[in-house]
């Protein structure tokens, strides 16, 4: 049984301005439990706590059902297991220093010897705090680290090689491990990006999400092939590798980087990058131009120098290298829109900022088709592009991106 005991800032800090950390602590009622798990959240994210409680309770039940091949040895009276959620990288670094921990504080990590999981937010921003639920990819990390905490009750599982432990935890990112890993090939394709790397996906210099995706595929096949307590020792698991030379007829159009929130039904999307990093998300629907496309875009309010906007390109093309139109939104408003091609990245000044200039306000841009042309209009800004001259045509796909900031998009 779980105890989700407190909701508080892991490092006692004075109240600080937007984007710099957390403030007072908050708490929820406690209940007695064996081997409890506590969640510590920054103040302004406390409304996520019931969802996280429910998720951990569901995971605990499912984990016990799925992990029956390993003997469970729960320690009665053990120290409470903890989930600490720093508000951003700076808060995570401060917590590491106070707790005597080592490693990259910006990335999620479990410390088995401390029965502790630390899952920081990418940024401490009002746009994130206003979400009804945590960012989708942050929840993936939360479940991954929860699987590591639950595995502490299974010494046989803890004795597995690292690739299996990480792969098994990764299989829990969207719920109980599926019967076949390939069934997860769906937008935004973040789970199977490793397929494009082939055998090198498990190399130490591969991106983390690529390595863990490969580990998850390897683990899923090992579990399916061998129903014993040491499936990682099977011949299949030992010799497993992704195939080389696979031909993909379309580029990877989905998610790159962390973190991202999406609600496809509400057409609400949000990206939040760690400092100095970029997040990209290719939206699930292309635009056929039959109806106007109304976009509402918004920068975050935490202090930063973000670069964000949209890229329009022909459906199923690679937006980074194909003919495209880049749309940029300034942090305080103001638009720029211009064509690019190849690996060229241009820069044009933003239009006049709407007055009064305020960071973090929503801004609306309307796109519509006029014969063979694309028209962009909003807040006194207007651009016309002859698509044929730019080697573009409908349907157009949309890629949103942000570097060093938070960026939200709604459209209709």
N, C-alpha and C positions, 0 to 999 in steps of 0.2 A: 504494500500500500504506500501511497505517496503523501508526503507533507509538503505543501507549497506554502512556506511559512511567512516569508516577509517580502515586501516590495520596497527596496531602499537603495540609495546610492551606495555602491560598494566602498567608495572613498569619501569620508566626511569632507565636504567642501562648502565654502560659502557660496551663496547664490551668485551666479555669473551670467553675463549677457548671452544672448542667442549664439549658439554654435560653440560655446566654450566648455560645456560640461553639464552637470546636473545640480540640483538644489537640495531641498529638504528630503528627508526619508519619509516613506509611507509604509503602511503595513496592512496585512489582512489577517483574519482570524487563524489561529493555529489549531491543529488537531494532532492527537497522539498517533504515532505510526512507527513501523519498523523500517530501518534504513531510509529515513526521510530524504526528500529532495526539496530544497528551498530555491525560490526564484527571487533575485534581487534586481529590481527595475528602477531606472531613473524616474523621478516624480512625474514628469509630463507624459510618460508612456504607461502609466498605471492602468489605463483603461484596456490595455492588451492582456492584463493578467488573467482574467477569467478564460480567455481563449487558450492561453499557454497552459493553464491548469488543466483544462479539459483535454488538450492535446497530449500532455504527459500522462494523464490517467488512461487515455485510450492506448497510447503507445505501450504503457506498462502491461496492460492486458494482452495486447497483440504480441509483444516481445516474448512473453512467457509461452504463448501458444506456438510461436515460430521457432523458438530456440530449444525445443524439447530434446533435440539430439545431444545437447550438452547438459551435464548435471548442474543443477542450480544450488549454490551454497551461500545463501543470504546470511549476513552477519547481524544478529540481533544486538541492538545497543550500540551499533557503530555510529560514528560521527555523522551528522547530517550531510548529505550530498548537496552541492550548491550549484545553481546556475547564476552567474553574474553577468549582467548586461551593461557594460559601460556605454555611455552616450555617444562616444566617438573615440578616435584613436588616441587623443590626448588623455582622455579619462581612463582608457585601457592601460596606457603606459603608467599613469599614476597608480593604478591598482596593482600592476605588476611589481612596481617598486615597493609598495607598501606590504605586499604579500610575499616578497622575496622570490618572485617567479622570473623565469628567463624565456626568451624567444621573441618572435615578432608579435607584439601586442595588438597589431591591427587586424590580425586574422583569427578566426575562431579556433579554439584549442581546448582540449581536455587534459587535465593533469590527474592521472589515476591515483598517484600517491597522496593527493590532496582531496580526492573525491570531488573534484571541482571542474566545471566547464565555464569557459569565458567566451561569450559570443557578442562582440562589440557591434554597435551600429556603425554604418559607414560615415554618417554625419549626424550631428545634433541639430535638427532643423524643424521649424514649425510645420513645414509641409509633410514631413514624415510623422510628426506627432499627431497631425490631424487625420491621418489614415485610420479607417475603422479597424484595420488589422495590420499586423507587422508586414513589412515588405515580403513579397513572395519568396525571393531567394534567401532572405534572412531566415525565414521559416525552414527552408531546406537545411541551412546550417544548424538551426536549433534542433531539428530532428536528428541530424547526423551526430551532433555532440550528445544528445540524449541517448542515442543508441550506445555510444561509448560508456556513458554512465551506467546504463542498464547492464552492460556486459561485465561490469565489475563483479556481479554475482555469479559469473560463469568462468571459473579458472581455466577450463579447457579452451574456451574461446579466447581468453586473454593470452593463452600460450601460442596462438596462431601467429604466423608471420605478419609483418606490418601490412603488406598489400591486402591480405585477407581481412584483417581488422578494419582497415579503412574502406575496403570495398563493401564489407557487410554493413558498416555504418552508412555508407553512401546509398545503399539500397533502401534505406529507411527514409530518404529525404522527402518522398511524397506519400509516405504511408508504408504499410507492410510490404516487404519484398515481393515483387510480382513473380508469377510462375515463369515468365520469360522476359528477360530484360528488354528485348527488342520491341516489346509491346509499348514501350514508353516513347517511341519515335513520334513525337507530336510537337507542334509549336509550343514554345520557342526553341526546341531542339537542343536544349542545353545539356541533356543527359547523354547524347550520343555523338557529341562533337569529336570525341576521341577517334571515331572511325576514320576521320579525314587525316589523322596523323599516322595511321598504320602501326607497325611494330614499335615505332619510337614513342608511342603514347605513354608508355610506362617509364620512360627515361627520367632521370632526376631533374633534367633541365626543361622538361615539358611543363607547360602551365599547370597550376594546381588542379583546376577544374578538369583538364584533359586527363591527367594522371588518375584522379579519383574516378572519373567516368570509366576509364579502362579497367581500373581495379574492380569496379562494380560489375562490369561485364564478365570479367574473369571469375569473380566470386559467384555470380549468379550461375554460371555454367558449372562451376565446381560443386555447388550445392545440388544442382539438378542431376549431375552425373554420379555423385557419391552421397549416399544418405547416412554415412557414418559420422563419427565425432571429429574426424580429421580430414575433411574433404580437400583441404589444401595440399595434402600429401599424395593425392591421386595423380596418375600419369597425365591425365588431361590437364589438371591444374598446373603441374610442373612444366609442361611443354606449351602452355597456352600463349598465344600471341595474336594480335590483330593482323589481318591480311595486308599484304603490301600491294600497291599498284591498283587499288580500287578506283574506278572511274566514276566521278560524280557529275551528273549532267547539269546540275544547278549549284551555285555557290551556297555556302552556309548562310542562310537567312534566318536569323533568330536572335539569340542573346549572346552578347560578349561582355564579360566583366560582371561586377557586382556593385551595388545591389539594385534590384528592380522590383517594382510592384505592378501588377496588372489585374484589371477587372475587365475582361473582354466584353461582358454583357453591358456594362456601364460605359465602355470605351474610355476608361480612365487608366492612364499609365504614368508611372513615376520612376525616374532613375536617380540614384544617389551614388556618387563615386567617392572613393577614398581620396584623400589629398594627393594631387598630382596624377591621378589615374582617370581613365575614360571608360564610360559604359555606353554600349550601343544596343538598340533593340529595333529589329525590323518588325513592323506591326503586322498583325495577322491577316488583315484584309488589304488588297490592292484597291486603288481608286480608279473607276472606269470613266470618270468624267461626265457621266450622265446627269448627275445632280451636283450642286455646289457642295464643296467641302468646307465646313466651318471648324476652324481650329482655335482652341483656347490654350495658350501656352503660358507657363509661369515659372520663373526662377525661384529658388529657395531664398530664405531670408537670413540664413547664417552668413557671417562674413566670409567672403571668398572672392576669387576673380574667375568666375566660371565662363566657359565657352560652350554654348548649347544651341541646338536648333534641329532642323530636319534636312534630310537629303531625299530628293525625288529622283527616281530612276525607273527604267523600263522593268516591268515585272520579270523576275527570275534572273536579272542581271546582277553583277557584283557592284554595289553602290560605290565602293571605294575607288574603282578604276574605270567604270563605264561612264558614258555621257550622263550628266546629272545636273540638277539644279540644287544649289545649297541655299537654305533659308536660315538666317541667323537672327536671334532675338537678344538684344542687349539686356543686361541685368536690370536696368531701370526703364526698359522699353526701348523702342527704336528698332527698325528692321533693316536687314540687308538681304538681297536675293540676287544670285548671279550664277551663270553656267560654269561648269568645270568638266574636264575630260581627262582620261588617262590617270596618272598618279599625281597630276597637278592639283595643288590646293591654292586657291586664290584668296584674296582678302579685299573687301570693299567696306568703306565706312558705313556706319549705321545711319539711318534716317534720324530726323529730329526726335528727341525724346519727348513723349507726351508730358504735359505739365498738369499738376505738380509731379515732379519726378520722385518716385518712391520705389525702392527695391522690393521685390517679391509680390508685385501686383499682377493679376492675370491680364493678358493681352490677347486680342482676337484678330485673326487673319482669315479672310475668306478666299478660297480658290475656286475658280470656275472656268469652264471651257468656252471658248469663243471661236467656233470654226476649228481651225488647226492651231489655235493659240491657247496658251495658258495665262490667265489673268490672276494676279495676286493683289488683294486690296485689304487695307486695314489701318485705322488711326492716321489717315492722311497719307499713307504709303501706297504706291501703286506701281506694279511692274507687269509688263507684257512680254511673253516669250513665244516666238514662233517655233513650235516643237520640231517640225521637220528640219529646220535649219540646224537644230541642236542634236539631231539624230535621236529624238525622243518621240514616243507615241504612247497612247493609252493602251492598256491599263498601266498606271504608275504605282510603284511600291513606295512606301514611306519608311525611312529609317530615322528614328530620333536618337540623339546623342547628347552627352554632357561630359565635360572634362572639368574636374575640380569644382564640383558643385552638385546641386539638386535641381531637377528639372521635371516639371509635370506637364502632361498633355491630356486634354479631353477633346474629342471631336465628334461631329455629327454630320 
